[in-house]
Amino acid sequence: MLFDVLSVEPRPGYILDLKFSNGEYRRFDMNPLLRMKPWNRIAAPAVFQRVRVVYGTLVWPGEIDIAPETLYDDSVPLNDSRTDE
């Protein structure tokens, strides 16, 4: 099942807090991907922070993106109150 990303909040340490179209909040760690192309181009904190949601997935400058199914499958749940940070 595919869920769109509705919102993203970049965190320190290349972490992304995501809200999906099924109502779930999840946390995704970008660190493992930042050693690979094309994501190595967003490994500077200032560039990483410029992430935005476009058509249900995440996009950075230079049209670098990541599939929503990867974001969902490789993330961990957060509770809805966002108090577990």
N, CA, C and O atoms as CSV, one atom per row, in Angstrom:
chain,resi,resn,atom,element,x,y,z
A,1,MET,N,N,0.848,-1.184,0.000
A,1,MET,CA,C,0.000,0.000,0.000
A,1,MET,C,C,0.886,1.238,0.000
A,1,MET,O,O,1.864,1.307,0.744
A,2,LEU,N,N,0.549,2.199,-0.821
A,2,LEU,CA,C,1.353,3.407,-0.955
A,2,LEU,C,C,0.658,4.576,-0.269
A,2,LEU,O,O,-0.517,4.852,-0.513
A,3,PHE,N,N,1.403,5.253,0.590
A,3,PHE,CA,C,0.900,6.446,1.260
A,3,PHE,C,C,1.733,7.641,0.822
A,3,PHE,O,O,2.957,7.558,0.719
A,4,ASP,N,N,1.050,8.756,0.565
A,4,ASP,CA,C,1.751,9.990,0.219
A,4,ASP,C,C,2.276,10.663,1.476
A,4,ASP,O,O,1.714,10.513,2.561
A,5,VAL,N,N,3.350,11.401,1.313
A,5,VAL,CA,C,3.842,12.268,2.379
A,5,VAL,C,C,3.028,13.565,2.308
A,5,VAL,O,O,2.904,14.172,1.245
A,6,LEU,N,N,2.479,13.978,3.452
A,6,LEU,CA,C,1.712,15.223,3.509
A,6,LEU,C,C,2.552,16.390,4.019
A,6,LEU,O,O,2.365,17.529,3.591
A,7,SER,N,N,3.485,16.101,4.942
A,7,SER,CA,C,4.335,17.166,5.473
A,7,SER,C,C,5.660,16.577,5.934
A,7,SER,O,O,5.771,15.386,6.223
A,8,VAL,N,N,6.662,17.451,5.993
A,8,VAL,CA,C,8.002,17.050,6.425
A,8,VAL,C,C,8.567,18.127,7.336
A,8,VAL,O,O,8.355,19.320,7.119
A,9,GLU,N,N,9.282,17.690,8.349
A,9,GLU,CA,C,10.015,18.596,9.225
A,9,GLU,C,C,11.434,18.061,9.360
A,9,GLU,O,O,11.659,17.043,10.015
A,10,PRO,N,N,12.403,18.755,8.732
A,10,PRO,CA,C,13.793,18.303,8.871
A,10,PRO,C,C,14.289,18.562,10.289
A,10,PRO,O,O,13.981,19.591,10.890
A,11,ARG,N,N,15.054,17.622,10.807
A,11,ARG,CA,C,15.608,17.685,12.162
A,11,ARG,C,C,17.131,17.669,12.083
A,11,ARG,O,O,17.698,17.284,11.060
A,12,PRO,N,N,17.792,18.084,13.155
A,12,PRO,CA,C,19.255,17.975,13.173
A,12,PRO,C,C,19.700,16.524,12.993
A,12,PRO,O,O,18.985,15.591,13.360
A,13,GLY,N,N,20.878,16.352,12.428
A,13,GLY,CA,C,21.419,15.007,12.242
A,13,GLY,C,C,20.837,14.273,11.054
A,13,GLY,O,O,20.898,13.045,10.995
A,14,TYR,N,N,20.267,15.013,10.093
A,14,TYR,CA,C,19.717,14.437,8.861
A,14,TYR,C,C,18.550,13.486,9.136
A,14,TYR,O,O,18.441,12.417,8.537
A,15,ILE,N,N,17.696,13.901,10.045
A,15,ILE,CA,C,16.489,13.157,10.396
A,15,ILE,C,C,15.297,13.914,9.825
A,15,ILE,O,O,15.276,15.145,9.819
A,16,LEU,N,N,14.303,13.165,9.345
A,16,LEU,CA,C,13.075,13.756,8.813
A,16,LEU,C,C,11.881,13.242,9.602
A,16,LEU,O,O,11.710,12.034,9.762
A,17,ASP,N,N,11.062,14.155,10.093
A,17,ASP,CA,C,9.786,13.780,10.690
A,17,ASP,C,C,8.724,13.978,9.619
A,17,ASP,O,O,8.601,15.056,9.037
A,18,LEU,N,N,7.959,12.920,9.370
A,18,LEU,CA,C,7.028,12.885,8.251
A,18,LEU,C,C,5.608,12.634,8.718
A,18,LEU,O,O,5.387,11.917,9.694
A,19,LYS,N,N,4.640,13.225,8.020
A,19,LYS,CA,C,3.241,12.859,8.198
A,19,LYS,C,C,2.771,12.263,6.884
A,19,LYS,O,O,2.952,12.853,5.819
A,20,PHE,N,N,2.162,11.081,6.973
A,20,PHE,CA,C,1.684,10.367,5.792
A,20,PHE,C,C,0.169,10.495,5.647
A,20,PHE,O,O,-0.534,10.849,6.593
A,21,SER,N,N,-0.313,10.200,4.446
A,21,SER,CA,C,-1.736,10.342,4.139
A,21,SER,C,C,-2.627,9.371,4.905
A,21,SER,O,O,-3.846,9.545,4.915
A,22,ASN,N,N,-2.056,8.359,5.544
A,22,ASN,CA,C,-2.852,7.456,6.376
A,22,ASN,C,C,-2.960,7.974,7.816
A,22,ASN,O,O,-3.524,7.303,8.680
A,23,GLY,N,N,-2.412,9.181,8.068
A,23,GLY,CA,C,-2.487,9.790,9.389
A,23,GLY,C,C,-1.304,9.492,10.291
A,23,GLY,O,O,-1.219,10.035,11.392
A,24,GLU,N,N,-0.391,8.642,9.847
A,24,GLU,CA,C,0.757,8.283,10.676
A,24,GLU,C,C,1.844,9.344,10.619
A,24,GLU,O,O,2.090,9.971,9.589
A,25,TYR,N,N,2.487,9.518,11.777
A,25,TYR,CA,C,3.714,10.309,11.864
A,25,TYR,C,C,4.860,9.326,11.993
A,25,TYR,O,O,4.809,8.406,12.809
A,26,ARG,N,N,5.910,9.521,11.174
A,26,ARG,CA,C,7.030,8.593,11.190
A,26,ARG,C,C,8.334,9.376,11.089
A,26,ARG,O,O,8.348,10.504,10.596
A,27,ARG,N,N,9.420,8.782,11.553
A,27,ARG,CA,C,10.747,9.404,11.525
A,27,ARG,C,C,11.658,8.586,10.620
A,27,ARG,O,O,11.750,7.364,10.738
A,28,PHE,N,N,12.338,9.300,9.701
A,28,PHE,CA,C,13.213,8.674,8.721
A,28,PHE,C,C,14.626,9.219,8.896
A,28,PHE,O,O,14.822,10.432,8.969
A,29,ASP,N,N,15.600,8.333,8.961
A,29,ASP,CA,C,17.013,8.699,9.098
A,29,ASP,C,C,17.659,8.681,7.713
A,29,ASP,O,O,17.782,7.623,7.097
A,30,MET,N,N,18.067,9.846,7.228
A,30,MET,CA,C,18.690,9.952,5.909
A,30,MET,C,C,20.168,9.582,5.905
A,30,MET,O,O,20.747,9.417,4.831
A,31,ASN,N,N,20.794,9.446,7.067
A,31,ASN,CA,C,22.239,9.232,7.135
A,31,ASN,C,C,22.754,8.106,6.242
A,31,ASN,O,O,23.744,8.318,5.543
A,32,PRO,N,N,22.140,6.923,6.225
A,32,PRO,CA,C,22.677,5.857,5.370
A,32,PRO,C,C,22.675,6.208,3.874
A,32,PRO,O,O,23.540,5.752,3.126
A,33,LEU,N,N,21.706,7.016,3.447
A,33,LEU,CA,C,21.602,7.358,2.026
A,33,LEU,C,C,22.569,8.460,1.603
A,33,LEU,O,O,22.912,8.565,0.426
A,34,LEU,N,N,23.007,9.277,2.550
A,34,LEU,CA,C,23.829,10.438,2.203
A,34,LEU,C,C,25.207,10.079,1.678
A,34,LEU,O,O,25.921,10.947,1.176
A,35,ARG,N,N,25.589,8.827,1.783
A,35,ARG,CA,C,26.873,8.374,1.227
A,35,ARG,C,C,26.733,7.931,-0.231
A,35,ARG,O,O,27.730,7.628,-0.886
A,36,MET,N,N,25.501,7.892,-0.736
A,36,MET,CA,C,25.238,7.404,-2.095
A,36,MET,C,C,24.743,8.535,-2.996
A,36,MET,O,O,24.184,9.531,-2.537
A,37,LYS,N,N,24.972,8.342,-4.294
A,37,LYS,CA,C,24.404,9.258,-5.283
A,37,LYS,C,C,22.922,8.956,-5.416
A,37,LYS,O,O,22.544,7.790,-5.303
A,38,PRO,N,N,22.071,9.928,-5.647
A,38,PRO,CA,C,22.336,11.355,-5.765
A,38,PRO,C,C,22.270,12.088,-4.424
A,38,PRO,O,O,22.515,13.293,-4.362
A,39,TRP,N,N,21.939,11.366,-3.355
A,39,TRP,CA,C,21.678,12.017,-2.065
A,39,TRP,C,C,22.923,12.632,-1.449
A,39,TRP,O,O,22.807,13.479,-0.562
A,40,ASN,N,N,24.113,12.233,-1.892
A,40,ASN,CA,C,25.330,12.858,-1.368
A,40,ASN,C,C,25.358,14.355,-1.671
A,40,ASN,O,O,26.086,15.105,-1.022
A,41,ARG,N,N,24.573,14.790,-2.649
A,41,ARG,CA,C,24.519,16.216,-2.997
A,41,ARG,C,C,23.705,17.035,-1.999
A,41,ARG,O,O,23.734,18.265,-2.054
A,42,ILE,N,N,22.975,16.378,-1.079
A,42,ILE,CA,C,22.197,17.117,-0.076
A,42,ILE,C,C,22.792,16.940,1.320
A,42,ILE,O,O,22.117,17.194,2.318
A,43,ALA,N,N,24.047,16.509,1.395
A,43,ALA,CA,C,24.668,16.191,2.675
A,43,ALA,C,C,25.119,17.426,3.465
A,43,ALA,O,O,25.648,17.273,4.566
A,44,ALA,N,N,24.934,18.610,2.955
A,44,ALA,CA,C,25.201,19.830,3.721
A,44,ALA,C,C,23.927,20.215,4.465
A,44,ALA,O,O,22.850,20.218,3.870
A,45,PRO,N,N,24.025,20.540,5.754
A,45,PRO,CA,C,22.816,20.867,6.528
A,45,PRO,C,C,21.943,21.935,5.872
A,45,PRO,O,O,20.717,21.818,5.887
A,46,ALA,N,N,22.549,22.972,5.298
A,46,ALA,CA,C,21.754,24.043,4.686
A,46,ALA,C,C,20.936,23.541,3.500
A,46,ALA,O,O,19.816,24.003,3.282
A,47,VAL,N,N,21.477,22.610,2.740
A,47,VAL,CA,C,20.749,22.040,1.601
A,47,VAL,C,C,19.697,21.053,2.103
A,47,VAL,O,O,18.561,21.056,1.629
A,48,PHE,N,N,20.075,20.215,3.055
A,48,PHE,CA,C,19.145,19.224,3.605
A,48,PHE,C,C,17.886,19.900,4.146
A,48,PHE,O,O,16.785,19.377,3.971
A,49,GLN,N,N,18.030,21.038,4.792
A,49,GLN,CA,C,16.896,21.757,5.389
A,49,GLN,C,C,15.911,22.284,4.348
A,49,GLN,O,O,14.791,22.656,4.698
A,50,ARG,N,N,16.301,22.323,3.092
A,50,ARG,CA,C,15.452,22.885,2.036
A,50,ARG,C,C,14.489,21.862,1.431
A,50,ARG,O,O,13.926,22.103,0.363
A,51,VAL,N,N,14.301,20.750,2.085
A,51,VAL,CA,C,13.381,19.714,1.617
A,51,VAL,C,C,11.952,20.254,1.557
A,51,VAL,O,O,11.550,21.082,2.374
A,52,ARG,N,N,11.199,19.769,0.574
A,52,ARG,CA,C,9.787,20.142,0.449
A,52,ARG,C,C,9.005,18.940,-0.059
A,52,ARG,O,O,9.571,18.003,-0.620
A,53,VAL,N,N,7.693,18.985,0.148
A,53,VAL,CA,C,6.813,17.932,-0.346
A,53,VAL,C,C,6.285,18.345,-1.714
A,53,VAL,O,O,5.753,19.442,-1.881
A,54,VAL,N,N,6.438,17.452,-2.690
A,54,VAL,CA,C,5.924,17.676,-4.040
A,54,VAL,C,C,5.241,16.401,-4.493
A,54,VAL,O,O,5.874,15.350,-4.591
A,55,TYR,N,N,3.963,16.491,-4.767
A,55,TYR,CA,C,3.193,15.341,-5.250
A,55,TYR,C,C,3.371,14.095,-4.386
A,55,TYR,O,O,3.509,12.985,-4.901
A,56,GLY,N,N,3.365,14.290,-3.074
A,56,GLY,CA,C,3.361,13.153,-2.162
A,56,GLY,C,C,4.702,12.556,-1.817
A,56,GLY,O,O,4.766,11.538,-1.128
A,57,THR,N,N,5.783,13.169,-2.283
A,57,THR,CA,C,7.106,12.694,-1.914
A,57,THR,C,C,8.001,13.884,-1.579
A,57,THR,O,O,7.573,15.033,-1.690
A,58,LEU,N,N,9.227,13.617,-1.173
A,58,LEU,CA,C,10.150,14.674,-0.785
A,58,LEU,C,C,11.090,15.017,-1.920
A,58,LEU,O,O,11.570,14.142,-2.640
A,59,VAL,N,N,11.345,16.318,-2.068
A,59,VAL,CA,C,12.233,16.806,-3.122
A,59,VAL,C,C,13.142,17.875,-2.524
A,59,VAL,O,O,12.710,18.714,-1.734
A,60,TRP,N,N,14.417,17.823,-2.924
A,60,TRP,CA,C,15.416,18.820,-2.532
A,60,TRP,C,C,15.842,19.594,-3.771
A,60,TRP,O,O,15.515,19.205,-4.892
A,61,PRO,N,N,16.581,20.706,-3.568
A,61,PRO,CA,C,17.108,21.436,-4.731
A,61,PRO,C,C,17.882,20.501,-5.661
A,61,PRO,O,O,18.556,19.573,-5.213
A,62,GLY,N,N,17.770,20.763,-6.948
A,62,GLY,CA,C,18.386,19.898,-7.949
A,62,GLY,C,C,17.482,18.734,-8.316
A,62,GLY,O,O,17.899,17.795,-8.994
A,63,GLU,N,N,16.220,18.809,-7.852
A,63,GLU,CA,C,15.209,17.775,-8.112
A,63,GLU,C,C,15.637,16.399,-7.608
A,63,GLU,O,O,15.312,15.380,-8.216
A,64,ILE,N,N,16.360,16.377,-6.503
A,64,ILE,CA,C,16.720,15.128,-5.842
A,64,ILE,C,C,15.525,14.700,-5.003
A,64,ILE,O,O,15.023,15.472,-4.186
A,65,ASP,N,N,15.076,13.477,-5.206
A,65,ASP,CA,C,13.897,13.022,-4.472
A,65,ASP,C,C,14.111,11.624,-3.917
A,65,ASP,O,O,15.143,10.992,-4.138
A,66,ILE,N,N,13.110,11.166,-3.194
A,66,ILE,CA,C,13.138,9.825,-2.621
A,66,ILE,C,C,11.718,9.284,-2.652
A,66,ILE,O,O,10.766,10.017,-2.387
A,67,ALA,N,N,11.574,8.022,-2.969
A,67,ALA,CA,C,10.255,7.410,-3.136
A,67,ALA,C,C,9.492,7.365,-1.812
A,67,ALA,O,O,10.076,7.052,-0.774
A,68,PRO,N,N,8.199,7.673,-1.837
A,68,PRO,CA,C,7.418,7.643,-0.594
A,68,PRO,C,C,7.363,6.261,0.036
A,68,PRO,O,O,7.284,6.144,1.259
A,69,GLU,N,N,7.405,5.212,-0.779
A,69,GLU,CA,C,7.379,3.859,-0.186
A,69,GLU,C,C,8.660,3.568,0.591
A,69,GLU,O,O,8.625,2.870,1.604
A,70,THR,N,N,9.797,4.101,0.121
A,70,THR,CA,C,11.049,3.970,0.867
A,70,THR,C,C,10.957,4.732,2.178
A,70,THR,O,O,11.355,4.228,3.228
A,71,LEU,N,N,10.433,5.940,2.112
A,71,LEU,CA,C,10.278,6.746,3.325
A,71,LEU,C,C,9.402,6.029,4.351
A,71,LEU,O,O,9.709,6.028,5.543
A,72,TYR,N,N,8.330,5.430,3.889
A,72,TYR,CA,C,7.422,4.751,4.812
A,72,TYR,C,C,8.035,3.455,5.343
A,72,TYR,O,O,8.065,3.224,6.551
A,73,ASP,N,N,8.516,2.627,4.445
A,73,ASP,CA,C,9.012,1.300,4.838
A,73,ASP,C,C,10.246,1.370,5.739
A,73,ASP,O,O,10.429,0.507,6.597
A,74,ASP,N,N,11.088,2.379,5.559
A,74,ASP,CA,C,12.338,2.465,6.308
A,74,ASP,C,C,12.299,3.479,7.451
A,74,ASP,O,O,13.341,3.872,7.975
A,75,SER,N,N,11.097,3.897,7.833
A,75,SER,CA,C,10.958,4.849,8.940
A,75,SER,C,C,10.374,4.153,10.158
A,75,SER,O,O,9.894,3.023,10.079
A,76,VAL,N,N,10.426,4.849,11.284
A,76,VAL,CA,C,9.872,4.311,12.526
A,76,VAL,C,C,8.716,5.202,12.970
A,76,VAL,O,O,8.745,6.412,12.744
A,77,PRO,N,N,7.703,4.616,13.596
A,77,PRO,CA,C,6.530,5.402,14.004
A,77,PRO,C,C,6.853,6.423,15.098
A,77,PRO,O,O,7.679,6.183,15.978
A,78,LEU,N,N,6.186,7.548,15.013
A,78,LEU,CA,C,6.152,8.547,16.076
A,78,LEU,C,C,4.716,8.581,16.578
A,78,LEU,O,O,3.794,8.239,15.838
A,79,ASN,N,N,4.516,8.988,17.821
A,79,ASN,CA,C,3.124,9.109,18.242
A,79,ASN,C,C,2.548,10.435,17.757
A,79,ASN,O,O,3.296,11.363,17.449
A,80,ASP,N,N,1.229,10.526,17.691
A,80,ASP,CA,C,0.568,11.697,17.129
A,80,ASP,C,C,0.818,12.985,17.901
A,80,ASP,O,O,0.741,14.071,17.326
A,81,SER,N,N,1.116,12.883,19.189
A,81,SER,CA,C,1.284,14.094,19.990
A,81,SER,C,C,2.649,14.727,19.797
A,81,SER,O,O,2.879,15.850,20.248
A,82,ARG,N,N,3.560,14.025,19.132
A,82,ARG,CA,C,4.901,14.522,18.832
A,82,ARG,C,C,5.693,14.817,20.097
A,82,ARG,O,O,6.562,15.689,20.082
A,83,THR,N,N,5.415,14.113,21.193
A,83,THR,CA,C,6.114,14.374,22.448
A,83,THR,C,C,7.309,13.455,22.657
A,83,THR,O,O,7.999,13.567,23.670
A,84,ASP,N,N,7.566,12.560,21.729
A,84,ASP,CA,C,8.632,11.581,21.913
A,84,ASP,C,C,9.937,11.993,21.251
A,84,ASP,O,O,10.750,11.133,20.912
A,85,GLU,N,N,10.152,13.261,21.064
A,85,GLU,CA,C,11.370,13.714,20.413
A,85,GLU,C,C,12.435,13.681,21.414
A,85,GLU,O,O,13.578,14.022,21.111
